[in-house]
Amino acid sequence: MKRLLETIKDHLQKASNPLFFFDDDPDGACAFLLLHKFCGTGKGITTKAGPILDVDSLRKCEEYQPDLVVILDKAIVSQEFLDGVKCPKIWIDHHPLLKRDNVIYFNPKMF
């Protein structure tokens, strides 16, 4: 767990233009505010379409051209979305575990 957290921290510290996708509930908003303050930069996008982040959100990545995408408090992230994002991705969540490729995934239920 320590190595995974260090990897996430390193990505956040190096990012100059992160894009945050977060759920529109208190824990999603709180997670965004904490990480945005830690990074000191970036843009947040509230996702109101339910618990799923899918390819419809790729348009925001194309518009913003981030160097890091951070997904917070989303129960389901489609593999198509992850494959479509062309920069490093971090997904931090607390919902039931999901297996996805092409993302740095942190969920306390893993431990």
GIQUI-V276820 format. One record per residue. RES is the residue in three letters. SS is DSSP state (H for helix, E for strand, C for the rest). Layout:
BEGIN
res = (RES/RES)
ss = (SS/SS)
END
This chain:
BEGIN
res = (MET/LYS/ARG/LEU/LEU/GLU/THR/ILE/LYS/ASP/HIS/LEU/GLN/LYS/ALA/SER/ASN/PRO/LEU/PHE/PHE/PHE/ASP/ASP/ASP/PRO/ASP/GLY/ALA/CYS/ALA/PHE/LEU/LEU/LEU/HIS/LYS/PHE/CYS/GLY/THR/GLY/LYS/GLY/ILE/THR/THR/LYS/ALA/GLY/PRO/ILE/LEU/ASP/VAL/ASP/SER/LEU/ARG/LYS/CYS/GLU/GLU/TYR/GLN/PRO/ASP/LEU/VAL/VAL/ILE/LEU/ASP/LYS/ALA/ILE/VAL/SER/GLN/GLU/PHE/LEU/ASP/GLY/VAL/LYS/CYS/PRO/LYS/ILE/TRP/ILE/ASP/HIS/HIS/PRO/LEU/LEU/LYS/ARG/ASP/ASN/VAL/ILE/TYR/PHE/ASN/PRO/LYS/MET/PHE)
ss = (C/H/H/H/H/H/H/H/H/H/H/H/H/H/C/C/C/E/E/E/E/E/E/C/C/H/H/H/H/H/H/H/H/H/H/H/H/H/H/C/C/C/E/E/E/E/E/C/C/C/C/E/E/C/H/H/H/H/H/H/H/H/H/H/C/C/C/E/E/E/E/E/C/C/C/E/E/C/H/H/H/H/H/H/C/C/C/E/E/E/E/E/E/C/C/C/C/C/C/C/C/C/C/E/E/E/E/H/H/H/C)
END
